Amino acid sequence: MPEIFDDICKEYQSEYGSSIREGVSAALRPCIIKFETDYFDKDVAKATIVYSYLRGNGKKLVMDANTCFNAKGKIVPRKNILKVDYLDKDVLFCRK
């Protein structure tokens, strides 16, 4: 679940005493978004390499193949989004 949705679910539960996490999670579709940016760090490089290796070898994805992008409040312009690949529910990340 994207961190922003996780934060919203936590705040909702804190405010109203009931959880919406399961409903929100069920409504989301896991995906990988390919976009152009000047942002880069070692966590992105590591996740890219792990993801590429696992997908290229037909293996199940693990959490090390995932990372979060933080644009520090700046949007990614639509023209920078190159591709959106939706993942099947059975391809979801698992713990090592």
N, CA, C and O atoms as a printed pandas DataFrame, in Angstrom:
     atom_number atom_name residue_name chain_id  residue_number  x_coord  y_coord  z_coord
0              1         N          MET        A               1    0.849   -1.178    0.000
1              2        CA          MET        A               1    0.000    0.000    0.000
2              3         C          MET        A               1    0.893    1.239    0.000
3              4         O          MET        A               1    1.844    1.317    0.778
4              5         N          PRO        A               2    0.593    2.201   -0.863
5              6        CA          PRO        A               2    1.384    3.432   -0.843
6              7         C          PRO        A               2    1.357    4.074    0.547
7              8         O          PRO        A               2    0.350    4.028    1.254
8              9         N          GLU        A               3    2.465    4.657    0.908
9             10        CA          GLU        A               3    2.614    5.232    2.244
10            11         C          GLU        A               3    1.540    6.267    2.566
11            12         O          GLU        A               3    1.064    6.325    3.700
12            13         N          ILE        A               4    1.154    7.076    1.598
13            14        CA          ILE        A               4    0.140    8.098    1.851
14            15         C          ILE        A               4   -1.190    7.457    2.240
15            16         O          ILE        A               4   -1.881    7.963    3.125
16            17         N          PHE        A               5   -1.559    6.350    1.591
17            18        CA          PHE        A               5   -2.792    5.657    1.942
18            19         C          PHE        A               5   -2.680    5.012    3.316
19            20         O          PHE        A               5   -3.640    5.005    4.086
20            21         N          ASP        A               6   -1.516    4.476    3.617
21            22        CA          ASP        A               6   -1.276    3.896    4.934
22            23         C          ASP        A               6   -1.450    4.961    6.019
23            24         O          ASP        A               6   -2.080    4.713    7.047
24            25         N          ASP        A               7   -0.888    6.144    5.779
25            26        CA          ASP        A               7   -1.024    7.253    6.731
26            27         C          ASP        A               7   -2.484    7.657    6.912
27            28         O          ASP        A               7   -2.935    7.894    8.033
28            29         N          ILE        A               8   -3.219    7.733    5.804
29            30        CA          ILE        A               8   -4.634    8.099    5.871
30            31         C          ILE        A               8   -5.420    7.063    6.671
31            32         O          ILE        A               8   -6.260    7.421    7.497
32            33         N          CYS        A               9   -5.149    5.787    6.429
33            34        CA          CYS        A               9   -5.841    4.717    7.165
34            35         C          CYS        A               9   -5.555    4.798    8.656
35            36         O          CYS        A               9   -6.460    4.628    9.473
36            37         N          LYS        A              10   -4.309    5.057    9.015
37            38        CA          LYS        A              10   -3.952    5.185   10.430
38            39         C          LYS        A              10   -4.664    6.365   11.080
39            40         O          LYS        A              10   -5.177    6.251   12.193
40            41         N          GLU        A              11   -4.693    7.496   10.382
41            42        CA          GLU        A              11   -5.367    8.679   10.914
42            43         C          GLU        A              11   -6.866    8.449   11.044
43            44         O          GLU        A              11   -7.477    8.885   12.019
44            45         N          TYR        A              12   -7.457    7.773   10.077
45            46        CA          TYR        A              12   -8.886    7.472   10.127
46            47         C          TYR        A              12   -9.190    6.610   11.353
47            48         O          TYR        A              12  -10.136    6.874   12.095
48            49         N          GLN        A              13   -8.374    5.582   11.550
49            50        CA          GLN        A              13   -8.597    4.699   12.697
50            51         C          GLN        A              13   -8.420    5.463   14.006
51            52         O          GLN        A              13   -9.185    5.262   14.949
52            53         N          SER        A              14   -7.432    6.324   14.068
53            54        CA          SER        A              14   -7.202    7.128   15.266
54            55         C          SER        A              14   -8.385    8.062   15.534
55            56         O          SER        A              14   -8.805    8.234   16.679
56            57         N          GLU        A              15   -8.909    8.654   14.476
57            58        CA          GLU        A              15  -10.006    9.629   14.609
58            59         C          GLU        A              15  -11.363    8.979   14.886
59            60         O          GLU        A              15  -12.133    9.461   15.716
60            61         N          TYR        A              16  -11.650    7.869   14.175
61            62        CA          TYR        A              16  -12.987    7.282   14.234
62            63         C          TYR        A              16  -13.068    5.926   14.936
63            64         O          TYR        A              16  -14.163    5.409   15.156
64            65         N          GLY        A              17  -11.922    5.348   15.289
65            66        CA          GLY        A              17  -11.911    4.098   16.044
66            67         C          GLY        A              17  -12.218    2.854   15.243
67            68         O          GLY        A              17  -12.395    1.782   15.822
68            69         N          SER        A              18  -12.287    2.963   13.924
69            70        CA          SER        A              18  -12.488    1.767   13.106
70            71         C          SER        A              18  -11.509    1.811   11.936
71            72         O          SER        A              18  -11.034    2.873   11.533
72            73         N          SER        A              19  -11.226    0.639   11.411
73            74        CA          SER        A              19  -10.222    0.531   10.354
74            75         C          SER        A              19  -10.867    0.505    8.969
75            76         O          SER        A              19  -11.883   -0.156    8.752
76            77         N          ILE        A              20  -10.259    1.236    8.044
77            78        CA          ILE        A              20  -10.678    1.187    6.635
78            79         C          ILE        A              20   -9.581    0.552    5.777
79            80         O          ILE        A              20   -9.703    0.483    4.554
80            81         N          ARG        A              21   -8.522    0.093    6.423
81            82        CA          ARG        A              21   -7.350   -0.425    5.714
82            83         C          ARG        A              21   -7.689   -1.569    4.759
83            84         O          ARG        A              21   -7.240   -1.572    3.613
84            85         N          GLU        A              22   -8.472   -2.531    5.218
85            86        CA          GLU        A              22   -8.784   -3.689    4.383
86            87         C          GLU        A              22   -9.552   -3.275    3.124
87            88         O          GLU        A              22   -9.262   -3.767    2.034
88            89         N          GLY        A              23  -10.524   -2.380    3.268
89            90        CA          GLY        A              23  -11.299   -1.912    2.123
90            91         C          GLY        A              23  -10.453   -1.119    1.147
91            92         O          GLY        A              23  -10.566   -1.290   -0.067
92            93         N          VAL        A              24   -9.604   -0.250    1.680
93            94        CA          VAL        A              24   -8.728    0.542    0.820
94            95         C          VAL        A              24   -7.756   -0.374    0.091
95            96         O          VAL        A              24   -7.545   -0.224   -1.113
96            97         N          SER        A              25   -7.171   -1.305    0.799
97            98        CA          SER        A              25   -6.210   -2.228    0.200
98            99         C          SER        A              25   -6.862   -3.062   -0.911
99           100         O          SER        A              25   -6.252   -3.290   -1.956
100          101         N          ALA        A              26   -8.083   -3.507   -0.687
101          102        CA          ALA        A              26   -8.785   -4.320   -1.686
102          103         C          ALA        A              26   -9.096   -3.514   -2.948
103          104         O          ALA        A              26   -9.199   -4.079   -4.037
104          105         N          ALA        A              27   -9.246   -2.195   -2.802
105          106        CA          ALA        A              27   -9.593   -1.351   -3.943
106          107         C          ALA        A              27   -8.375   -0.958   -4.782
107          108         O          ALA        A              27   -8.530   -0.512   -5.919
108          109         N          LEU        A              28   -7.181   -1.116   -4.242
109          110        CA          LEU        A              28   -5.970   -0.715   -4.950
110          111         C          LEU        A              28   -5.483   -1.820   -5.880
111          112         O          LEU        A              28   -5.694   -3.003   -5.614
112          113         N          ARG        A              29   -4.835   -1.431   -6.966
113          114        CA          ARG        A              29   -4.220   -2.384   -7.887
114          115         C          ARG        A              29   -2.718   -2.156   -7.854
115          116         O          ARG        A              29   -2.253   -1.059   -8.164
116          117         N          PRO        A              30   -1.949   -3.181   -7.479
117          118        CA          PRO        A              30   -0.495   -3.004   -7.461
118          119         C          PRO        A              30    0.037   -2.740   -8.865
119          120         O          PRO        A              30   -0.400   -3.356   -9.836
120          121         N          CYS        A              31    0.983   -1.819   -8.952
121          122        CA          CYS        A              31    1.535   -1.490  -10.252
122          123         C          CYS        A              31    2.963   -0.966  -10.112
123          124         O          CYS        A              31    3.419   -0.600   -9.029
124          125         N          ILE        A              32    3.628   -0.949  -11.227
125          126        CA          ILE        A              32    4.957   -0.350  -11.324
126          127         C          ILE        A              32    4.844    0.779  -12.326
127          128         O          ILE        A              32    4.361    0.593  -13.443
128          129         N          ILE        A              33    5.296    1.949  -11.915
129          130        CA          ILE        A              33    5.207    3.121  -12.769
130          131         C          ILE        A              33    6.617    3.498  -13.210
131          132         O          ILE        A              33    7.499    3.737  -12.385
132          133         N          LYS        A              34    6.810    3.546  -14.514
133          134        CA          LYS        A              34    8.097    3.947  -15.082
134          135         C          LYS        A              34    7.994    5.414  -15.466
135          136         O          LYS        A              34    7.114    5.806  -16.233
136          137         N          PHE        A              35    8.907    6.226  -14.922
137          138        CA          PHE        A              35    8.868    7.653  -15.225
138          139         C          PHE        A              35   10.267    8.229  -15.228
139          140         O          PHE        A              35   11.198    7.648  -14.670
140          141         N          GLU        A              36   10.401    9.372  -15.860
141          142        CA          GLU        A              36   11.686   10.067  -15.922
142          143         C          GLU        A              36   11.780   11.045  -14.752
143          144         O          GLU        A              36   10.814   11.731  -14.418
144          145         N          THR        A              37   12.956   11.093  -14.142
145          146        CA          THR        A              37   13.202   12.021  -13.042
146          147         C          THR        A              37   14.703   12.225  -12.890
147          148         O          THR        A              37   15.500   11.409  -13.353
148          149         N          ASP        A              38   15.072   13.295  -12.253
149          150        CA          ASP        A              38   16.479   13.537  -11.934
150          151         C          ASP        A              38   16.861   12.906  -10.602
151          152         O          ASP        A              38   18.040   12.849  -10.252
152          153         N          TYR        A              39   15.859   12.430   -9.858
153          154        CA          TYR        A              39   16.077   11.833   -8.545
154          155         C          TYR        A              39   16.722   10.463   -8.706
155          156         O          TYR        A              39   16.312    9.675   -9.559
156          157         N          PHE        A              40   17.716   10.183   -7.900
157          158        CA          PHE        A              40   18.330    8.851   -7.900
158          159         C          PHE        A              40   19.106    8.673   -6.603
159          160         O          PHE        A              40   19.764    9.602   -6.136
160          161         N          ASP        A              41   19.031    7.496   -6.030
161          162        CA          ASP        A              41   19.863    7.168   -4.875
162          163         C          ASP        A              41   20.130    5.672   -4.848
163          164         O          ASP        A              41   19.605    4.932   -5.679
164          165         N          LYS        A              42   20.939    5.223   -3.903
165          166        CA          LYS        A              42   21.350    3.812   -3.876
166          167         C          LYS        A              42   20.188    2.859   -3.617
167          168         O          LYS        A              42   20.214    1.724   -4.094
168          169         N          ASP        A              43   19.156    3.297   -2.865
169          170        CA          ASP        A              43   18.002    2.420   -2.625
170          171         C          ASP        A              43   17.240    2.150   -3.919
171          172         O          ASP        A              43   16.744    1.046   -4.141
172          173         N          VAL        A              44   17.153    3.170   -4.767
173          174        CA          VAL        A              44   16.490    3.005   -6.058
174          175         C          VAL        A              44   17.298    2.044   -6.932
175          176         O          VAL        A              44   16.730    1.162   -7.576
176          177         N          ALA        A              45   18.602    2.210   -6.953
177          178        CA          ALA        A              45   19.464    1.325   -7.750
178          179         C          ALA        A              45   19.346   -0.120   -7.268
179          180         O          ALA        A              45   19.229   -1.037   -8.080
180          181         N          LYS        A              46   19.377   -0.324   -5.963
181          182        CA          LYS        A              46   19.275   -1.673   -5.400
182          183         C          LYS        A              46   17.941   -2.313   -5.765
183          184         O          LYS        A              46   17.907   -3.460   -6.213
184          185         N          ALA        A              47   16.851   -1.591   -5.580
185          186        CA          ALA        A              47   15.528   -2.135   -5.883
186          187         C          ALA        A              47   15.396   -2.453   -7.371
187          188         O          ALA        A              47   14.791   -3.460   -7.739
188          189         N          THR        A              48   15.952   -1.609   -8.217
189          190        CA          THR        A              48   15.896   -1.822   -9.661
190          191         C          THR        A              48   16.628   -3.099  -10.054
191          192         O          THR        A              48   16.133   -3.882  -10.865
192          193         N          ILE        A              49   17.790   -3.300   -9.487
193          194        CA          ILE        A              49   18.584   -4.498   -9.806
194          195         C          ILE        A              49   17.889   -5.755   -9.299
195          196         O          ILE        A              49   17.782   -6.742  -10.027
196          197         N          VAL        A              50   17.416   -5.725   -8.053
197          198        CA          VAL        A              50   16.730   -6.900   -7.480
198          199         C          VAL        A              50   15.468   -7.215   -8.275
199          200         O          VAL        A              50   15.218   -8.369   -8.621
200          201         N          TYR        A              51   14.674   -6.185   -8.563
201          202        CA          TYR        A              51   13.441   -6.385   -9.331
202          203         C          TYR        A              51   13.742   -6.998  -10.699
203          204         O          TYR        A              51   13.103   -7.970  -11.102
204          205         N          SER        A              52   14.704   -6.433  -11.400
205          206        CA          SER        A              52   15.048   -6.915  -12.736
206          207         C          SER        A              52   15.514   -8.366  -12.704
207          208         O          SER        A              52   15.131   -9.164  -13.560
208          209         N          TYR        A              53   16.332   -8.705  -11.728
209          210        CA          TYR        A              53   16.813  -10.083  -11.604
210          211         C          TYR        A              53   15.653  -11.053  -11.352
211          212         O          TYR        A              53   15.533  -12.073  -12.030
212          213         N          LEU        A              54   14.809  -10.731  -10.380
213          214        CA          LEU        A              54   13.720  -11.635  -10.019
214          215         C          LEU        A              54   12.728  -11.807  -11.168
215          216         O          LEU        A              54   12.347  -12.932  -11.494
216          217         N          ARG        A              55   12.307  -10.702  -11.782
217          218        CA          ARG        A              55   11.341  -10.789  -12.883
218          219         C          ARG        A              55   11.957  -11.502  -14.086
219          220         O          ARG        A              55   11.288  -12.285  -14.760
220          221         N          GLY        A              56   13.231  -11.229  -14.350
221          222        CA          GLY        A              56   13.901  -11.854  -15.484
222          223         C          GLY        A              56   14.093  -13.351  -15.322
223          224         O          GLY        A              56   14.247  -14.075  -16.305
224          225         N          ASN        A              57   14.082  -13.810  -14.079
225          226        CA          ASN        A              57   14.267  -15.236  -13.795
226          227         C          ASN        A              57   12.986  -15.913  -13.323
227          228         O          ASN        A              57   13.022  -17.038  -12.826
228          229         N          GLY        A              58   11.853  -15.229  -13.477
229          230        CA          GLY        A              58   10.560  -15.834  -13.143
230          231         C          GLY        A              58   10.362  -16.113  -11.671
231          232         O          GLY        A              58    9.580  -16.993  -11.310
232          233         N          LYS        A              59   11.049  -15.386  -10.820
233          234        CA          LYS        A              59   10.943  -15.606   -9.376
234          235         C          LYS        A              59    9.928  -14.652   -8.759
235          236         O          LYS        A              59    9.630  -13.599   -9.323
236          237         N          LYS        A              60    9.400  -15.029   -7.598
237          238        CA          LYS        A              60    8.450  -14.184   -6.876
238          239         C          LYS        A              60    9.181  -12.961   -6.330
239          240         O          LYS        A              60   10.318  -13.054   -5.868
240          241         N          LEU        A              61    8.510  -11.820   -6.391
241          242        CA          LEU        A              61    9.113  -10.582   -5.909
242          243         C          LEU        A              61    9.206  -10.564   -4.387
243          244         O          LEU        A              61    8.360  -11.129   -3.694
244          245         N          VAL        A              62   10.235   -9.913   -3.885
245          246        CA          VAL        A              62   10.445   -9.750   -2.445
246          247         C          VAL        A              62   10.491   -8.256   -2.134
247          248         O          VAL        A              62   10.585   -7.435   -3.047
248          249         N          MET        A              63   10.425   -7.905   -0.868
249          250        CA          MET        A              63   10.396   -6.499   -0.472
250          251         C          MET        A              63   11.630   -5.725   -0.943
251          252         O          MET        A              63   11.541   -4.517   -1.160
252          253         N          ASP        A              64   12.768   -6.386   -1.105
253          254        CA          ASP        A              64   13.974   -5.693   -1.584
254          255         C          ASP        A              64   13.836   -5.219   -3.031
255          256         O          ASP        A              64   14.655   -4.433   -3.507
256          257         N          ALA        A              65   12.803   -5.695   -3.731
257          258        CA          ALA        A              65   12.554   -5.260   -5.107
258          259         C          ALA        A              65   11.615   -4.052   -5.143
259          260         O          ALA        A              65   11.133   -3.663   -6.207
260          261         N          ASN        A              66   11.367   -3.478   -4.001
261          262        CA          ASN        A              66   10.427   -2.375   -3.869
262          263         C          ASN        A              66   11.121   -1.185   -3.213
263          264         O          ASN        A              66   11.984   -1.359   -2.353
264          265         N          THR        A              67   10.746    0.001   -3.616
265          266        CA          THR        A              67   11.237    1.202   -2.946
266          267         C          THR        A              67   10.177    2.274   -3.082
267          268         O          THR        A              67    9.262    2.153   -3.896
268          269         N          CYS        A              68   10.296    3.301   -2.303
269          270        CA          CYS        A              68    9.354    4.411   -2.359
270          271         C          CYS        A              68   10.028    5.607   -3.007
271          272         O          CYS        A              68   11.206    5.877   -2.771
272          273         N          PHE        A              69    9.282    6.304   -3.808
273          274        CA          PHE        A              69    9.769    7.517   -4.432
274          275         C          PHE        A              69    9.260    8.699   -3.625
275          276         O          PHE        A              69    8.059    8.808   -3.374
276          277         N          ASN        A              70   10.142    9.569   -3.223
277          278        CA          ASN        A              70    9.758   10.758   -2.481
278          279         C          ASN        A              70   10.191   11.981   -3.281
279          280         O          ASN        A              70   11.378   12.300   -3.352
280          281         N          ALA        A              71    9.235   12.649   -3.870
281          282        CA          ALA        A              71    9.533   13.839   -4.665
282          283         C          ALA        A              71    9.519   15.092   -3.793
283          284         O          ALA        A              71    9.625   16.212   -4.294
284          285         N          LYS        A              72    9.389   14.892   -2.489
285          286        CA          LYS        A              72    9.401   16.012   -1.539
286          287         C          LYS        A              72    8.367   17.082   -1.906
287          288         O          LYS        A              72    8.659   18.278   -1.920
288          289         N          GLY        A              73    7.144   16.608   -2.204
289          290        CA          GLY        A              73    6.040   17.518   -2.471
290          291         C          GLY        A              73    5.901   17.969   -3.909
291          292         O          GLY        A              73    4.947   18.671   -4.243
292          293         N          LYS        A              74    6.837   17.579   -4.775
293          294        CA          LYS        A              74    6.747   17.966   -6.180
294          295         C          LYS        A              74    6.049   16.850   -6.964
295          296         O          LYS        A              74    6.286   15.668   -6.715
296          297         N          ILE        A              75    5.196   17.231   -7.902
297          298        CA          ILE        A              75    4.504   16.219   -8.700
298          299         C          ILE        A              75    5.411   15.710   -9.812
299          300         O          ILE        A              75    6.343   16.392  -10.239
300          301         N          VAL        A              76    5.119   14.505  -10.268
301          302        CA          VAL        A              76    5.767   13.985  -11.470
302          303         C          VAL        A              76    4.864   14.397  -12.625
303          304         O          VAL        A              76    3.721   13.946  -12.697
304          305         N          PRO        A              77    5.348   15.240  -13.526
305          306        CA          PRO        A              77    4.502   15.686  -14.637
306          307         C          PRO        A              77    4.026   14.508  -15.488
307          308         O          PRO        A              77    4.761   13.544  -15.700
308          309         N          ARG        A              78    2.798   14.601  -15.968
309          310        CA          ARG        A              78    2.218   13.527  -16.796
310          311         C          ARG        A              78    3.141   13.162  -17.961
311          312         O          ARG        A              78    3.252   11.988  -18.313
312          313         N          LYS        A              79    3.801   14.153  -18.562
313          314        CA          LYS        A              79    4.686   13.878  -19.709
314          315         C          LYS        A              79    5.884   13.020  -19.311
315          316         O          LYS        A              79    6.513   12.412  -20.178
316          317         N          ASN        A              80    6.218   12.956  -18.013
317          318        CA          ASN        A              80    7.349   12.157  -17.538
318          319         C          ASN        A              80    6.958   10.708  -17.252
319          320         O          ASN        A              80    7.833    9.862  -17.063
320          321         N          ILE        A              81    5.667   10.411  -17.218
321          322        CA          ILE        A              81    5.220    9.034  -16.969
322          323         C          ILE        A              81    5.273    8.280  -18.289
323          324         O          ILE        A              81    4.561    8.610  -19.237
324          325         N          LEU        A              82    6.127    7.264  -18.334
325          326        CA          LEU        A              82    6.375    6.520  -19.568
326          327         C          LEU        A              82    5.518    5.268  -19.702
327          328         O          LEU        A              82    5.130    4.887  -20.806
328          329         N          LYS        A              83    5.222    4.620  -18.550
329          330        CA          LYS        A              83    4.507    3.353  -18.623
330          331         C          LYS        A              83    3.971    2.987  -17.240
331          332         O          LYS        A              83    4.599    3.277  -16.222
332          333         N          VAL        A              84    2.805    2.346  -17.219
333          334        CA          VAL        A              84    2.236    1.811  -15.983
334          335         C          VAL        A              84    1.961    0.338  -16.230
335          336         O          VAL        A              84    1.182   -0.015  -17.116
336          337         N          ASP        A              85    2.605   -0.527  -15.442
337          338        CA          ASP        A              85    2.388   -1.974  -15.531
338          339         C          ASP        A              85    1.639   -2.423  -14.287
339          340         O          ASP        A              85    2.142   -2.298  -13.170
340          341         N          TYR        A              86    0.434   -2.945  -14.485
341          342        CA          TYR        A              86   -0.335   -3.469  -13.359
342          343         C          TYR        A              86    0.083   -4.910  -13.103
343          344         O          TYR        A              86    0.237   -5.697  -14.036
344          345         N          LEU        A              87    0.264   -5.244  -11.836
345          346        CA          LEU        A              87    0.683   -6.581  -11.442
346          347         C          LEU        A              87   -0.525   -7.412  -11.033
347          348         O          LEU        A              87   -1.489   -6.890  -10.473
348          349         N          ASP        A              88   -0.466   -8.696  -11.316
349          350        CA          ASP        A              88   -1.500   -9.604  -10.832
350          351         C          ASP        A              88   -1.366   -9.729   -9.333
351          352         O          ASP        A              88   -0.271   -9.586   -8.790
352          353         N          LYS        A              89   -2.473   -9.996   -8.658
353          354        CA          LYS        A              89   -2.449  -10.143   -7.197
354          355         C          LYS        A              89   -1.486  -11.253   -6.767
355          356         O          LYS        A              89   -0.890  -11.160   -5.694
356          357         N          ASP        A              90   -1.320  -12.314   -7.590
357          358        CA          ASP        A              90   -0.448  -13.427   -7.207
358          359         C          ASP        A              90    1.036  -13.114   -7.418
359          360         O          ASP        A              90    1.883  -13.951   -7.107
360          361         N          VAL        A              91    1.366  -11.937   -7.934
361          362        CA          VAL        A              91    2.758  -11.541   -8.151
362          363         C          VAL        A              91    3.206  -10.579   -7.043
363          364         O          VAL        A              91    4.315  -10.047   -7.092
364          365         N          LEU        A              92    2.364  -10.365   -6.074
365          366        CA          LEU        A              92    2.664   -9.391   -5.019
366          367         C          LEU        A              92    3.943   -9.743   -4.280
367          368         O          LEU        A              92    4.396  -10.887   -4.282
368          369         N          PHE        A              93    4.502   -8.737   -3.655
369          370        CA          PHE        A              93    5.743   -8.896   -2.912
370          371         C          PHE        A              93    5.546   -9.801   -1.695
371          372         O          PHE        A              93    4.488   -9.796   -1.066
372          373         N          CYS        A              94    6.568  -10.565   -1.383
373          374        CA          CYS        A              94    6.537  -11.396   -0.184
374          375         C          CYS        A              94    7.785  -11.121    0.626
375          376         O          CYS        A              94    8.764  -10.583    0.109
376          377         N          ARG        A              95    7.752  -11.478    1.850
377          378        CA          ARG        A              95    8.929  -11.318    2.710
378          379         C          ARG        A              95    9.945  -12.391    2.367
379          380         O          ARG        A              95    9.577  -13.481    1.929
380          381         N          LYS        A              96   11.218  -12.090    2.562
381          382        CA          LYS        A              96   12.269  -13.088    2.306
382          383         C          LYS        A              96   12.140  -14.217    3.300
383          384         O          LYS        A              96   12.925  -15.164    3.264
